[in-house]
Amino acid sequence: MPALEEMAPTVTGYKVVGDPEVVMSGSEQGRDELESAGLVFQDDQHNSRTLQSLNMMRKNRHFCDVVLHVGSAEFHAHRAVLASASSYLFEMFTADDETKGNQRENVITYKLNGGFDKSALEKLIHYAYTAKLEVPDSQVKAVYLAACHLMMDRVMKECTRHFIRNLNVDNCIETRSLPGIARNKTFVGQVEEYIAQHFGEVSKSKILLSLPCVRIEVLNQTRQEMSLVVGESVCQLVLDWVKRQYDEEVTNIDSVTEKVSSPH
């Protein structure tokens, strides 16, 4: 017996009986079928109401199938909702399914590492269920770092826009020092451009003056070599080396300040 796929013809159109000259396309056929359906209803409030219902179920812990632990805090939620908002959680849940298969528990508990701020995580979970994110200025950094870890791109982009809109002499150095910022070249470029344009003021700011100092020892074999050393060139070598170490996250900047290092 031939396979069903082989028996099923491919229909690109059809001819109306009695009139061999009239040929209707598939799209026209679909439109006619839609018009003859009798009732077509598009509920524009369905998506928002569904999210509202899911959020209420989360708060009441109804049908929750995952618990996220951050320190002593725990957050009950639905895996499908979290996975749709976070690529990181999607990959984690998928890997767990592939590993355990049918042996997976009805409710899975995960302990999140990486220094998550529990308040930031709570706000991101709320965002996943409501599409709304309300964060005080003092917590934007924590939410941004949590969103980076969870790979929530839309939240990350909105946080970076907030940082750029609110850049000033007092916070630009701290913003440039955000962990992982080197991976966002556009963001880095905007922050560095601001620092360059306002460097006169930035250089006098308390946060810049309080930055750690890196001790460098220049080793020379002879007095002649010492006389050939150009201070500006050595300074540029040191800056390039420190920047490379910091951007590539090869080492912690604190460890650089604790020991004598050679940039070449």
DRENFIDREN-636115 format. One record per residue (C-alpha): residue in three letters; residue number from 1; z, y negated, x negated. Coordinates in steps of 0.5 Angstrom, whole numbers, always signed. Layout:
N
<ALA; NUM; <Z; Y; X>>
...
//
This chain:
264
<MET; 1; <+0; +0; +0>>
<PRO; 2; <-2; -7; -3>>
<ALA; 3; <+4; -12; -5>>
<LEU; 4; <+6; -17; +1>>
<GLU; 5; <+3; -22; -4>>
<GLU; 6; <-4; -19; -4>>
<MET; 7; <-4; -19; +3>>
<ALA; 8; <-2; -26; +5>>
<PRO; 9; <-8; -30; +5>>
<THR; 10; <-8; -37; +2>>
<VAL; 11; <-9; -42; +8>>
<THR; 12; <-12; -49; +5>>
<GLY; 13; <-14; -51; +12>>
<TYR; 14; <-17; -48; +19>>
<LYS; 15; <-23; -49; +24>>
<VAL; 16; <-22; -51; +31>>
<VAL; 17; <-25; -46; +35>>
<GLY; 18; <-31; -48; +39>>
<ASP; 19; <-33; -54; +34>>
<PRO; 20; <-35; -51; +27>>
<GLU; 21; <-36; -58; +24>>
<VAL; 22; <-28; -60; +25>>
<VAL; 23; <-24; -58; +19>>
<MET; 24; <-16; -60; +19>>
<SER; 25; <-12; -60; +12>>
<GLY; 26; <-6; -57; +11>>
<SER; 27; <-2; -64; +12>>
<GLU; 28; <-6; -66; +18>>
<GLN; 29; <-3; -59; +21>>
<GLY; 30; <+4; -60; +19>>
<ARG; 31; <+4; -67; +22>>
<ASP; 32; <+1; -64; +29>>
<GLU; 33; <+7; -59; +28>>
<LEU; 34; <+12; -64; +27>>
<GLU; 35; <+9; -68; +33>>
<SER; 36; <+10; -62; +38>>
<ALA; 37; <+17; -60; +35>>
<GLY; 38; <+20; -64; +41>>
<LEU; 39; <+26; -67; +38>>
<VAL; 40; <+26; -69; +31>>
<PHE; 41; <+33; -72; +29>>
<GLN; 42; <+35; -76; +22>>
<ASP; 43; <+42; -77; +21>>
<ASP; 44; <+43; -82; +16>>
<GLN; 45; <+50; -82; +16>>
<HIS; 46; <+51; -74; +15>>
<ASN; 47; <+51; -75; +7>>
<SER; 48; <+57; -80; +7>>
<ARG; 49; <+60; -76; +13>>
<THR; 50; <+60; -70; +9>>
<LEU; 51; <+63; -73; +3>>
<GLN; 52; <+68; -76; +7>>
<SER; 53; <+70; -69; +10>>
<LEU; 54; <+70; -66; +3>>
<ASN; 55; <+74; -71; +0>>
<MET; 56; <+79; -70; +6>>
<MET; 57; <+79; -62; +5>>
<ARG; 58; <+80; -64; -3>>
<LYS; 59; <+87; -68; -1>>
<ASN; 60; <+89; -63; +4>>
<ARG; 61; <+87; -57; -1>>
<HIS; 62; <+83; -54; +4>>
<PHE; 63; <+78; -49; +1>>
<CYS; 64; <+79; -51; -6>>
<ASP; 65; <+76; -47; -11>>
<VAL; 66; <+78; -50; -18>>
<VAL; 67; <+84; -53; -21>>
<LEU; 68; <+84; -58; -27>>
<HIS; 69; <+90; -59; -31>>
<VAL; 70; <+91; -65; -36>>
<GLY; 71; <+98; -65; -39>>
<SER; 72; <+103; -63; -33>>
<ALA; 73; <+98; -66; -28>>
<GLU; 74; <+93; -62; -24>>
<PHE; 75; <+88; -63; -19>>
<HIS; 76; <+85; -59; -14>>
<ALA; 77; <+78; -59; -12>>
<HIS; 78; <+71; -56; -10>>
<ARG; 79; <+67; -53; -16>>
<ALA; 80; <+60; -55; -13>>
<VAL; 81; <+62; -62; -12>>
<LEU; 82; <+65; -63; -19>>
<ALA; 83; <+59; -60; -22>>
<SER; 84; <+54; -64; -18>>
<ALA; 85; <+57; -70; -22>>
<SER; 86; <+59; -68; -29>>
<SER; 87; <+54; -64; -33>>
<TYR; 88; <+60; -62; -37>>
<LEU; 89; <+63; -58; -32>>
<PHE; 90; <+57; -55; -29>>
<GLU; 91; <+56; -52; -36>>
<MET; 92; <+63; -50; -36>>
<PHE; 93; <+63; -47; -29>>
<THR; 94; <+56; -43; -30>>
<ALA; 95; <+59; -40; -37>>
<ASP; 96; <+65; -38; -33>>
<ASP; 97; <+61; -35; -28>>
<GLU; 98; <+56; -31; -33>>
<THR; 99; <+62; -28; -37>>
<LYS; 100; <+66; -26; -31>>
<GLY; 101; <+61; -25; -25>>
<ASN; 102; <+64; -21; -19>>
<GLN; 103; <+71; -21; -23>>
<ARG; 104; <+72; -29; -22>>
<GLU; 105; <+78; -31; -19>>
<ASN; 106; <+78; -34; -12>>
<VAL; 107; <+81; -40; -15>>
<ILE; 108; <+80; -42; -23>>
<THR; 109; <+84; -46; -27>>
<TYR; 110; <+82; -50; -33>>
<LYS; 111; <+86; -54; -38>>
<LEU; 112; <+82; -60; -40>>
<ASN; 113; <+83; -61; -48>>
<GLY; 114; <+81; -68; -51>>
<GLY; 115; <+86; -73; -50>>
<PHE; 116; <+84; -74; -43>>
<ASP; 117; <+88; -79; -39>>
<LYS; 118; <+90; -77; -32>>
<SER; 119; <+89; -83; -29>>
<ALA; 120; <+82; -84; -31>>
<LEU; 121; <+80; -76; -29>>
<GLU; 122; <+83; -78; -22>>
<LYS; 123; <+79; -84; -21>>
<LEU; 124; <+73; -80; -24>>
<ILE; 125; <+74; -74; -19>>
<HIS; 126; <+75; -79; -13>>
<TYR; 127; <+68; -82; -15>>
<ALA; 128; <+65; -75; -15>>
<TYR; 129; <+67; -75; -8>>
<THR; 130; <+66; -82; -5>>
<ALA; 131; <+61; -85; -10>>
<LYS; 132; <+66; -91; -11>>
<LEU; 133; <+69; -93; -17>>
<GLU; 134; <+74; -98; -18>>
<VAL; 135; <+78; -99; -24>>
<PRO; 136; <+82; -104; -27>>
<ASP; 137; <+80; -108; -33>>
<SER; 138; <+86; -105; -37>>
<GLN; 139; <+83; -98; -35>>
<VAL; 140; <+76; -98; -36>>
<LYS; 141; <+76; -96; -44>>
<ALA; 142; <+80; -89; -41>>
<VAL; 143; <+75; -88; -36>>
<TYR; 144; <+69; -89; -40>>
<LEU; 145; <+72; -84; -45>>
<ALA; 146; <+73; -79; -40>>
<ALA; 147; <+66; -80; -37>>
<CYS; 148; <+63; -79; -44>>
<HIS; 149; <+67; -72; -45>>
<LEU; 150; <+65; -70; -38>>
<MET; 151; <+58; -72; -39>>
<MET; 152; <+58; -77; -33>>
<ASP; 153; <+52; -81; -35>>
<ARG; 154; <+52; -86; -29>>
<VAL; 155; <+59; -88; -30>>
<MET; 156; <+58; -88; -37>>
<LYS; 157; <+52; -93; -36>>
<GLU; 158; <+56; -97; -31>>
<CYS; 159; <+62; -98; -36>>
<THR; 160; <+58; -100; -42>>
<ARG; 161; <+55; -106; -37>>
<HIS; 162; <+62; -108; -36>>
<PHE; 163; <+64; -108; -43>>
<ILE; 164; <+57; -112; -45>>
<ARG; 165; <+59; -117; -39>>
<ASN; 166; <+66; -118; -41>>
<LEU; 167; <+65; -118; -49>>
<ASN; 168; <+69; -124; -52>>
<VAL; 169; <+72; -126; -59>>
<ASP; 170; <+78; -122; -58>>
<ASN; 171; <+75; -115; -55>>
<CYS; 172; <+68; -114; -59>>
<ILE; 173; <+71; -111; -65>>
<GLU; 174; <+75; -106; -61>>
<THR; 175; <+69; -105; -57>>
<ARG; 176; <+65; -103; -63>>
<SER; 177; <+71; -98; -65>>
<LEU; 178; <+70; -94; -59>>
<PRO; 179; <+70; -87; -60>>
<GLY; 180; <+63; -84; -60>>
<ILE; 181; <+59; -91; -59>>
<ALA; 182; <+54; -89; -65>>
<ARG; 183; <+51; -84; -60>>
<ASN; 184; <+49; -90; -56>>
<LYS; 185; <+44; -94; -60>>
<THR; 186; <+43; -99; -55>>
<PHE; 187; <+50; -101; -53>>
<VAL; 188; <+52; -101; -61>>
<GLY; 189; <+46; -106; -62>>
<GLN; 190; <+48; -111; -56>>
<VAL; 191; <+56; -111; -59>>
<GLU; 192; <+53; -112; -66>>
<GLU; 193; <+49; -117; -64>>
<TYR; 194; <+55; -121; -61>>
<ILE; 195; <+59; -120; -67>>
<ALA; 196; <+54; -123; -71>>
<GLN; 197; <+53; -129; -67>>
<HIS; 198; <+60; -131; -66>>
<PHE; 199; <+62; -128; -73>>
<GLY; 200; <+65; -135; -75>>
<GLU; 201; <+70; -134; -69>>
<VAL; 202; <+71; -126; -70>>
<SER; 203; <+73; -127; -77>>
<LYS; 204; <+79; -131; -76>>
<SER; 205; <+81; -126; -70>>
<LYS; 206; <+88; -123; -70>>
<ILE; 207; <+84; -116; -69>>
<LEU; 208; <+80; -117; -75>>
<LEU; 209; <+85; -119; -80>>
<SER; 210; <+89; -113; -78>>
<LEU; 211; <+84; -108; -79>>
<PRO; 212; <+86; -103; -85>>
<CYS; 213; <+83; -104; -92>>
<VAL; 214; <+79; -99; -96>>
<ARG; 215; <+81; -99; -103>>
<ILE; 216; <+76; -98; -108>>
<GLU; 217; <+76; -97; -115>>
<VAL; 218; <+70; -98; -119>>
<LEU; 219; <+69; -93; -125>>
<ASN; 220; <+66; -96; -132>>
<GLN; 221; <+64; -92; -138>>
<THR; 222; <+64; -98; -142>>
<ARG; 223; <+65; -105; -143>>
<GLN; 224; <+57; -107; -142>>
<GLU; 225; <+57; -103; -136>>
<MET; 226; <+63; -107; -133>>
<SER; 227; <+59; -113; -135>>
<LEU; 228; <+53; -111; -131>>
<VAL; 229; <+56; -110; -125>>
<VAL; 230; <+54; -114; -119>>
<GLY; 231; <+60; -115; -114>>
<GLU; 232; <+55; -116; -108>>
<SER; 233; <+51; -110; -110>>
<VAL; 234; <+58; -106; -110>>
<CYS; 235; <+60; -109; -104>>
<GLN; 236; <+54; -107; -100>>
<LEU; 237; <+54; -100; -103>>
<VAL; 238; <+62; -99; -100>>
<LEU; 239; <+60; -102; -93>>
<ASP; 240; <+54; -97; -93>>
<TRP; 241; <+58; -91; -95>>
<VAL; 242; <+64; -93; -90>>
<LYS; 243; <+59; -94; -84>>
<ARG; 244; <+56; -88; -85>>
<GLN; 245; <+62; -84; -86>>
<TYR; 246; <+65; -87; -79>>
<ASP; 247; <+58; -87; -75>>
<GLU; 248; <+57; -80; -77>>
<GLU; 249; <+65; -78; -75>>
<VAL; 250; <+65; -74; -82>>
<THR; 251; <+72; -77; -83>>
<ASN; 252; <+77; -81; -80>>
<ILE; 253; <+78; -88; -82>>
<ASP; 254; <+85; -88; -83>>
<SER; 255; <+84; -82; -88>>
<VAL; 256; <+79; -87; -92>>
<THR; 257; <+85; -92; -92>>
<GLU; 258; <+90; -87; -95>>
<LYS; 259; <+86; -85; -101>>
<VAL; 260; <+82; -88; -107>>
<SER; 261; <+74; -86; -106>>
<SER; 262; <+68; -86; -109>>
<PRO; 263; <+62; -89; -105>>
<HIS; 264; <+57; -86; -110>>
//
